[in-house]
Amino acid sequence: MDEDLRQRLEKRLEQLENRVALLERNQNLIAAGQRRTSLRSLWRRPPMWTFEQYPPRLLNLKASRPGPALPANAPRIAMVTPSYNHAQYLGATIESIVSQGYPNLYYHVQDGGSIDNTVDLLKSLGGNFSWKSEPDGGQSNAINLGFAGVDCEIMAYLNSDDMLLPGTLAYVADYFMSHPDVDIVYGHRVFVDNEGLEVGRAVLPPHDGKTLQYADYIPQETMFWRKRVWDKIGPIDESFHYAMDWDFILRAQEAGFKFVRLPRFLACFRIHDAQKTAATYAIGVREMGILRRRVLGFEPTQIQIRRAIAYFLMQQVIYHYGYKFGLLRY
């Protein structure tokens, strides 16, 4: 990044900080003793990677817009949930999918032989989906097993602690039907705690392929892709146990497939102590290094990563506060 661009970027960030402070003051959101949002804190923890943004509150699912009406030949969607010892959350995950009422859905839960009451739960939930419980080679292997031999047009997987928001499947299918040139879509996400209470939201700028080479910002639980992507680049790489979704995304981008960020909240990402993304962070650091070396040809330093994604992060802050103060509506 040249010096002139760096100075202009810092100036715009400073202007944004001043605007944020003014908005917060006008909205009376700075309580006594609360630390004022600063440029440094926004730089360290952008809103899209800050999970707990406010005290837990009820998730108002009725506020989600209904999906559009679909024709009788609605595209077939295949969804897989990899699961292991997540009976505490799995019921909500399953309900969030089958309650969509999507007319042409294949949904399968691939459980890794859980030793909690997952199997009893799966038996009790009826016949609106298929399931299997047997030892597997981990999350990536479970996803591939779930999709094996499936005939469909659109694909997605939803982890056993996350949830779709109402109307998501119809909205995604309708978008794919009206945009035949688009291959992969994703949207905004809601953060919920272990009780299912909302604690934050991530509003994303439009897709940025350059930033994606340095950092995975796509919310996996909101991502759907056409089967032609899977057919061309292959299934989930089972050598990855943390960054398997980023690997899949990067391979799709390298193959020339078109991504679009949709202007809608599509799913909820659950924050809890036992989640894999927290428990295997060291593995994640190693795998992310592998992917950056593969795509960029070198392993960038943290400073280089921050510089490369600075403009995207600035956009994300603008979108975040634009939504927070009602300037953007989704």
TANOR-V622168 format. One record per pair of residues at least 4 apart in sequence whose C-alpha atoms are under 8 Angstrom apart, sorted by the first residue. I is the first residue (numbers start at 1). J is the second residue. D is the distance in Angstrom with one decimal. If there is no record, write none. Layout:
# TANOR-V622168
I,J,D ; I,J,D
This chain:
# TANOR-V622168
1,5,6.5 ; 1,6,6.4 ; 1,307,7.4 ; 2,6,6.2 ; 3,7,6.2 ; 4,8,6.2 ; 5,9,6.1 ; 6,10,6.2 ; 7,11,6.1 ; 8,12,6.2 ; 9,13,6.2 ; 9,311,7.5 ; 10,14,6.1 ; 11,15,6.2 ; 12,16,6.2 ; 13,17,6.2 ; 13,39,7.2 ; 13,314,6.8 ; 14,18,6.4 ; 14,39,7.0 ; 15,19,6.3 ; 16,20,6.1 ; 16,318,7.6 ; 17,21,6.2 ; 17,37,7.7 ; 17,38,6.5 ; 17,39,5.8 ; 18,22,6.2 ; 19,23,6.2 ; 20,24,6.1 ; 20,37,7.7 ; 20,321,7.4 ; 21,25,6.1 ; 21,36,7.4 ; 21,37,6.8 ; 22,26,6.1 ; 23,27,6.1 ; 23,325,7.9 ; 24,28,6.1 ; 24,29,5.3 ; 24,30,6.5 ; 25,29,6.4 ; 25,30,6.5 ; 30,34,6.0 ; 30,35,7.8 ; 30,36,7.1 ; 37,41,6.6 ; 37,42,7.2 ; 38,42,6.3 ; 39,43,6.1 ; 40,44,6.2 ; 41,45,6.0 ; 41,46,7.8 ; 42,46,5.0 ; 42,47,7.3 ; 42,317,7.8 ; 43,313,8.0 ; 45,49,6.3 ; 45,50,6.0 ; 46,50,6.3 ; 46,313,6.7 ; 46,316,7.7 ; 46,317,6.8 ; 47,51,7.7 ; 47,53,7.9 ; 47,202,6.6 ; 47,316,7.6 ; 47,317,6.6 ; 47,320,6.9 ; 48,201,7.4 ; 48,202,4.6 ; 48,203,6.9 ; 48,204,7.4 ; 48,316,7.3 ; 49,202,7.8 ; 50,200,7.8 ; 51,191,6.0 ; 51,199,7.0 ; 51,200,5.8 ; 51,201,7.6 ; 51,271,7.4 ; 52,191,7.5 ; 52,199,5.1 ; 52,200,5.6 ; 53,199,5.8 ; 53,200,4.8 ; 53,201,7.7 ; 54,199,5.4 ; 54,200,6.3 ; 55,199,6.0 ; 56,192,8.0 ; 56,193,7.5 ; 56,197,5.4 ; 56,198,5.4 ; 56,199,4.9 ; 57,197,5.3 ; 57,198,5.3 ; 57,199,6.7 ; 58,196,7.9 ; 58,197,5.2 ; 58,198,6.0 ; 59,196,7.3 ; 59,197,5.7 ; 59,198,5.3 ; 60,64,7.7 ; 61,165,6.9 ; 61,166,6.8 ; 62,166,7.9 ; 64,165,7.0 ; 64,166,6.1 ; 64,167,7.3 ; 65,166,7.4 ; 65,167,6.6 ; 66,166,6.6 ; 66,167,4.8 ; 67,166,7.6 ; 67,167,4.1 ; 67,168,6.5 ; 67,169,7.4 ; 67,170,4.9 ; 67,171,4.9 ; 68,167,7.8 ; 68,170,6.0 ; 68,171,6.1 ; 68,174,7.1 ; 69,170,7.4 ; 70,74,6.1 ; 70,170,7.0 ; 70,174,7.1 ; 72,103,8.0 ; 74,103,7.3 ; 74,104,6.5 ; 74,173,7.2 ; 75,104,6.8 ; 75,152,7.5 ; 75,153,5.9 ; 75,154,7.1 ; 75,173,6.6 ; 75,177,7.9 ; 76,104,5.0 ; 76,105,5.8 ; 76,106,7.4 ; 76,152,4.9 ; 76,153,5.4 ; 76,154,6.4 ; 77,104,6.5 ; 77,105,5.0 ; 77,106,6.1 ; 77,152,5.8 ; 77,153,6.1 ; 77,154,4.7 ; 77,155,5.8 ; 77,156,7.9 ; 78,105,6.0 ; 78,106,4.6 ; 78,107,5.9 ; 78,147,7.7 ; 78,150,7.4 ; 78,151,8.0 ; 78,152,6.0 ; 78,153,7.7 ; 78,154,6.2 ; 78,155,4.9 ; 78,156,6.6 ; 79,105,7.7 ; 79,106,6.2 ; 79,107,4.9 ; 79,108,6.5 ; 79,147,8.0 ; 79,155,5.9 ; 79,156,5.0 ; 79,157,5.2 ; 79,158,7.2 ; 80,107,5.9 ; 80,108,4.9 ; 80,109,5.8 ; 80,110,7.1 ; 80,143,6.4 ; 80,146,5.8 ; 80,147,6.9 ; 80,156,6.7 ; 80,157,4.7 ; 80,158,6.4 ; 81,107,8.0 ; 81,108,6.4 ; 81,109,4.7 ; 81,110,6.1 ; 81,143,7.1 ; 81,146,7.8 ; 81,157,5.7 ; 81,158,5.1 ; 81,159,5.3 ; 81,160,5.9 ; 82,109,6.1 ; 82,110,5.0 ; 82,111,5.9 ; 82,112,7.7 ; 82,139,6.0 ; 82,142,5.5 ; 82,143,5.8 ; 82,146,7.8 ; 82,157,7.8 ; 82,158,7.5 ; 82,159,5.9 ; 82,160,6.3 ; 83,90,7.8 ; 83,109,7.0 ; 83,110,6.1 ; 83,111,4.5 ; 83,112,6.2 ; 83,114,7.9 ; 83,139,7.6 ; 83,142,7.9 ; 83,159,7.0 ; 83,160,5.4 ; 84,111,5.6 ; 84,112,5.3 ; 84,113,6.8 ; 84,114,5.1 ; 84,118,8.0 ; 84,160,8.0 ; 85,114,4.8 ; 85,115,6.4 ; 85,116,5.5 ; 85,117,7.8 ; 85,118,6.5 ; 86,90,5.7 ; 86,116,7.8 ; 86,118,6.9 ; 86,160,6.4 ; 86,161,7.0 ; 87,91,6.8 ; 87,116,6.8 ; 87,117,6.1 ; 87,118,4.7 ; 87,121,7.0 ; 89,93,6.6 ; 89,160,6.5 ; 89,161,5.1 ; 89,162,7.8 ; 90,94,6.2 ; 90,118,7.8 ; 90,160,5.0 ; 90,161,6.0 ; 91,95,6.1 ; 91,121,7.3 ; 92,96,6.1 ; 92,161,7.8 ; 92,163,6.8 ; 93,97,6.7 ; 93,158,7.8 ; 93,159,7.8 ; 93,160,5.9 ; 93,161,6.2 ; 93,162,5.8 ; 93,163,4.8 ; 93,164,7.4 ; 94,98,6.2 ; 94,163,7.9 ; 95,99,5.6 ; 96,100,6.7 ; 96,163,5.6 ; 96,164,5.3 ; 96,165,6.8 ; 96,166,7.2 ; 97,163,7.6 ; 97,164,6.3 ; 98,102,7.7 ; 98,128,6.8 ; 98,129,7.8 ; 99,166,7.9 ; 100,166,6.1 ; 100,167,6.2 ; 100,168,7.6 ; 100,169,6.9 ; 102,169,6.6 ; 102,170,6.6 ; 106,129,7.1 ; 107,128,8.0 ; 107,129,5.2 ; 107,130,6.4 ; 108,129,5.7 ; 108,130,4.7 ; 108,131,5.3 ; 108,146,6.3 ; 109,129,7.7 ; 109,130,6.4 ; 109,131,4.5 ; 109,132,6.5 ; 109,146,7.1 ; 110,131,5.8 ; 110,132,5.3 ; 110,133,6.3 ; 110,142,5.8 ; 110,143,7.2 ; 110,145,7.3 ; 110,146,5.8 ; 111,131,7.4 ; 111,132,6.0 ; 111,133,4.4 ; 111,134,6.3 ; 111,135,7.8 ; 111,142,7.3 ; 112,133,5.6 ; 112,134,5.1 ; 112,135,4.6 ; 112,136,5.3 ; 112,138,7.4 ; 112,142,7.2 ; 113,133,4.9 ; 113,134,4.3 ; 113,135,4.9 ; 113,136,7.7 ; 114,118,6.2 ; 114,119,7.3 ; 114,133,7.2 ; 117,121,6.3 ; 118,122,6.2 ; 119,123,6.2 ; 119,133,7.1 ; 120,124,6.2 ; 121,125,6.4 ; 122,126,7.6 ; 122,131,7.4 ; 136,141,6.5 ; 136,142,6.2 ; 137,141,5.3 ; 137,142,7.0 ; 138,142,6.2 ; 138,241,7.3 ; 139,143,6.3 ; 139,241,6.8 ; 140,144,6.4 ; 140,236,6.0 ; 140,237,6.8 ; 140,238,5.1 ; 140,240,7.2 ; 140,241,6.6 ; 140,244,6.9 ; 141,145,6.1 ; 141,236,7.7 ; 141,238,5.8 ; 142,146,6.1 ; 143,147,6.4 ; 143,157,7.3 ; 143,236,7.4 ; 144,148,6.1 ; 144,235,6.4 ; 144,236,6.4 ; 152,227,6.8 ; 153,226,5.7 ; 153,227,5.3 ; 153,228,7.9 ; 154,173,7.9 ; 154,224,6.7 ; 154,225,5.6 ; 154,226,4.5 ; 154,227,5.5 ; 155,224,5.7 ; 155,225,5.4 ; 155,226,6.1 ; 155,227,6.2 ; 156,223,6.5 ; 156,224,4.9 ; 156,225,6.6 ; 157,221,7.1 ; 158,162,6.5 ; 158,163,7.3 ; 158,220,8.0 ; 158,221,5.5 ; 159,221,7.2 ; 161,269,7.6 ; 161,270,6.0 ; 162,221,7.0 ; 162,267,7.5 ; 162,268,5.7 ; 162,269,5.1 ; 162,270,5.5 ; 163,221,7.8 ; 163,267,5.6 ; 163,268,5.1 ; 163,269,6.9 ; 164,168,6.7 ; 164,221,7.8 ; 164,222,7.8 ; 164,266,6.2 ; 164,267,4.2 ; 164,268,6.2 ; 165,265,7.4 ; 165,266,5.4 ; 165,267,4.9 ; 165,268,6.9 ; 167,171,6.1 ; 168,172,6.0 ; 168,266,5.5 ; 168,267,7.8 ; 169,173,6.0 ; 170,174,6.0 ; 171,175,6.2 ; 172,176,6.3 ; 172,185,7.9 ; 172,224,7.7 ; 173,177,6.2 ; 174,178,6.3 ; 175,179,6.0 ; 176,180,6.0 ; 176,182,6.8 ; 176,183,7.9 ; 181,258,7.3 ; 182,257,7.6 ; 182,258,5.3 ; 182,259,6.4 ; 182,260,7.0 ; 183,225,5.7 ; 183,226,5.5 ; 183,229,7.1 ; 183,257,5.8 ; 183,258,5.2 ; 183,259,6.2 ; 184,223,7.1 ; 184,224,5.8 ; 184,225,4.3 ; 184,226,6.6 ; 184,257,7.4 ; 184,258,6.3 ; 184,259,4.8 ; 184,260,6.4 ; 185,222,8.0 ; 185,223,5.6 ; 185,224,5.4 ; 185,225,6.4 ; 185,259,5.7 ; 185,260,4.9 ; 185,261,5.7 ; 185,262,6.5 ; 186,218,7.1 ; 186,219,7.1 ; 186,220,7.8 ; 186,222,5.0 ; 186,223,4.2 ; 186,224,6.4 ; 186,260,6.7 ; 186,261,5.1 ; 186,262,5.8 ; 186,266,7.8 ; 187,204,7.5 ; 187,219,7.3 ; 187,222,5.6 ; 187,223,7.2 ; 187,261,5.3 ; 187,262,4.8 ; 187,263,6.3 ; 187,264,5.7 ; 187,265,5.8 ; 187,266,5.8 ; 188,201,7.7 ; 188,202,5.8 ; 188,203,5.1 ; 188,204,6.0 ; 188,219,7.5 ; 188,222,7.3 ; 188,262,7.5 ; 188,263,7.2 ; 188,264,5.9 ; 188,265,4.4 ; 188,266,6.1 ; 188,267,7.5 ; 189,201,5.9 ; 189,202,5.3 ; 189,203,7.0 ; 189,219,6.8 ; 189,222,7.0 ; 189,265,5.4 ; 189,266,6.2 ; 189,267,5.4 ; 189,268,5.7 ; 189,269,6.8 ; 190,198,7.0 ; 190,199,7.9 ; 190,200,6.0 ; 190,201,4.5 ; 190,202,6.3 ; 190,265,7.1 ; 190,267,6.4 ; 190,268,4.6 ; 190,269,6.1 ; 191,198,5.8 ; 191,199,5.6 ; 191,200,4.9 ; 191,201,5.7 ; 191,202,7.7 ; 191,268,5.6 ; 191,269,5.0 ; 191,270,5.9 ; 191,271,6.9 ; 192,196,5.2 ; 192,197,5.1 ; 192,198,4.3 ; 192,199,5.4 ; 192,200,7.0 ; 192,268,6.5 ; 192,269,6.1 ; 192,270,4.8 ; 192,271,6.0 ; 193,197,5.4 ; 193,198,6.5 ; 193,199,6.6 ; 193,270,5.5 ; 193,271,4.9 ; 193,272,6.2 ; 194,270,6.5 ; 194,271,6.1 ; 194,272,5.3 ; 196,270,7.3 ; 202,320,6.9 ; 203,316,7.0 ; 203,319,6.1 ; 203,320,5.4 ; 203,323,7.4 ; 204,261,7.7 ; 204,316,5.6 ; 204,319,6.6 ; 204,320,7.5 ; 205,261,7.6 ; 205,312,7.5 ; 205,315,6.2 ; 205,316,5.6 ; 205,319,6.5 ; 206,260,7.2 ; 206,261,5.5 ; 207,259,6.8 ; 207,260,6.0 ; 207,261,5.6 ; 208,212,6.4 ; 208,312,7.6 ; 209,213,6.8 ; 209,253,7.6 ; 210,214,7.4 ; 211,215,6.2 ; 211,308,6.7 ; 211,309,5.3 ; 211,312,6.9 ; 212,216,5.5 ; 212,217,6.9 ; 212,250,7.7 ; 213,250,7.3 ; 213,292,6.8 ; 213,295,6.6 ; 213,296,7.2 ; 214,292,6.5 ; 214,305,6.0 ; 214,308,7.1 ; 214,309,7.1 ; 215,305,7.7 ; 215,309,7.6 ; 216,246,6.0 ; 218,223,7.6 ; 219,223,6.7 ; 220,245,6.8 ; 221,267,6.2 ; 221,268,7.3 ; 221,269,7.0 ; 222,266,5.5 ; 222,267,5.5 ; 225,229,6.8 ; 226,230,7.4 ; 227,231,6.1 ; 228,232,6.1 ; 229,233,6.2 ; 229,234,7.8 ; 229,252,6.7 ; 229,257,7.4 ; 230,234,5.2 ; 230,235,5.9 ; 231,235,7.8 ; 233,251,6.6 ; 233,252,6.6 ; 233,255,7.4 ; 235,248,7.9 ; 236,244,6.4 ; 236,245,7.6 ; 236,248,6.3 ; 237,244,6.3 ; 237,247,7.5 ; 237,248,7.5 ; 238,244,7.5 ; 240,244,5.0 ; 240,287,6.9 ; 241,283,7.7 ; 241,284,7.8 ; 242,276,7.9 ; 242,277,6.9 ; 242,280,7.2 ; 242,281,7.9 ; 242,283,6.7 ; 242,284,5.2 ; 242,287,7.1 ; 243,247,6.2 ; 243,284,6.2 ; 243,287,6.2 ; 243,288,6.5 ; 244,248,6.2 ; 245,249,6.1 ; 246,250,6.0 ; 247,251,6.1 ; 247,291,6.8 ; 248,252,6.2 ; 249,253,6.2 ; 250,254,6.0 ; 250,295,7.9 ; 251,255,6.2 ; 252,256,6.6 ; 252,257,5.7 ; 253,257,5.5 ; 253,258,7.3 ; 253,259,8.0 ; 263,330,6.2 ; 264,330,5.3 ; 265,330,6.9 ; 271,275,7.1 ; 273,278,7.2 ; 274,278,7.2 ; 274,279,6.6 ; 275,279,6.4 ; 276,280,5.9 ; 277,281,6.2 ; 277,284,7.9 ; 280,284,6.4 ; 281,285,6.3 ; 282,286,6.6 ; 283,287,6.2 ; 284,288,5.9 ; 285,289,6.2 ; 286,290,6.4 ; 287,291,6.4 ; 288,292,6.2 ; 289,293,6.2 ; 289,299,6.3 ; 290,294,6.2 ; 291,295,6.2 ; 292,296,5.6 ; 292,297,7.3 ; 292,298,6.9 ; 292,299,5.9 ; 292,300,7.5 ; 293,297,4.8 ; 293,298,4.5 ; 293,299,4.9 ; 294,298,7.5 ; 300,304,5.6 ; 300,305,6.2 ; 301,305,6.3 ; 302,306,6.1 ; 303,307,6.2 ; 304,308,6.1 ; 305,309,6.3 ; 306,310,5.7 ; 309,313,6.2 ; 310,314,6.2 ; 311,315,6.3 ; 312,316,6.2 ; 313,317,6.3 ; 314,318,6.4 ; 315,319,6.2 ; 316,320,5.9 ; 317,321,6.2 ; 318,322,5.8 ; 319,323,6.1 ; 319,328,7.5 ; 320,324,6.1 ; 321,325,6.0 ; 322,326,6.2 ; 322,327,4.8 ; 322,328,5.3 ; 323,327,5.7 ; 323,328,4.5 ; 323,329,6.1 ; 324,328,7.9
